[in-house]
Amino acid sequence: MKRQRISSKVVRARSLAIYELEKFIEYMHSVDPELKPDEAIVLASLTLQLLPEIFKENPDLVSQFQELATELKLKRSLHGVRSAN
């Protein structure tokens, strides 16, 4: 099987996601300091699992994420224009 090269942008994005997940796990632990580390991780995982349903039940939240996605795409497009010049 051929291995695909992962771009540095994807590596940086994954690193950011992992960093933010670790901060979220710390937050979960702060909600209930009696949680063991593995329990805080499971609670964070359950929260991630529930996110699609939370989005379905909150159209305003979906709209906010769509706006953020639009901003990211606009930045990408503007960066591409600058790179081409």
RAWOQUI-V832641 format. One record per residue. N is the residue number from 1. PHI is phi in whole degrees, -180 to 180 (999 if undefined). Layout:
n=N phi=PHI
n=N phi=PHI
//
This chain:
n=1 phi=999
n=2 phi=-83
n=3 phi=-87
n=4 phi=-92
n=5 phi=-78
n=6 phi=-96
n=7 phi=-68
n=8 phi=-64
n=9 phi=-65
n=10 phi=-67
n=11 phi=-61
n=12 phi=-65
n=13 phi=-65
n=14 phi=-64
n=15 phi=-61
n=16 phi=-63
n=17 phi=-62
n=18 phi=-65
n=19 phi=-60
n=20 phi=-68
n=21 phi=-64
n=22 phi=-62
n=23 phi=-65
n=24 phi=-67
n=25 phi=-63
n=26 phi=-60
n=27 phi=-62
n=28 phi=-56
n=29 phi=-66
n=30 phi=-71
n=31 phi=-65
n=32 phi=-142
n=33 phi=-61
n=34 phi=-80
n=35 phi=-66
n=36 phi=-77
n=37 phi=-53
n=38 phi=-66
n=39 phi=-70
n=40 phi=-64
n=41 phi=-66
n=42 phi=-63
n=43 phi=-63
n=44 phi=-63
n=45 phi=-64
n=46 phi=-64
n=47 phi=-63
n=48 phi=-61
n=49 phi=-64
n=50 phi=-82
n=51 phi=-55
n=52 phi=-57
n=53 phi=-68
n=54 phi=-61
n=55 phi=-62
n=56 phi=-60
n=57 phi=-84
n=58 phi=-132
n=59 phi=-58
n=60 phi=-64
n=61 phi=-65
n=62 phi=-61
n=63 phi=-62
n=64 phi=-62
n=65 phi=-69
n=66 phi=-65
n=67 phi=-65
n=68 phi=-63
n=69 phi=-63
n=70 phi=-62
n=71 phi=-61
n=72 phi=-62
n=73 phi=-66
n=74 phi=-64
n=75 phi=-61
n=76 phi=-62
n=77 phi=-66
n=78 phi=-65
n=79 phi=-65
n=80 phi=-64
n=81 phi=-66
n=82 phi=-65
n=83 phi=-67
n=84 phi=-75
n=85 phi=-84
//
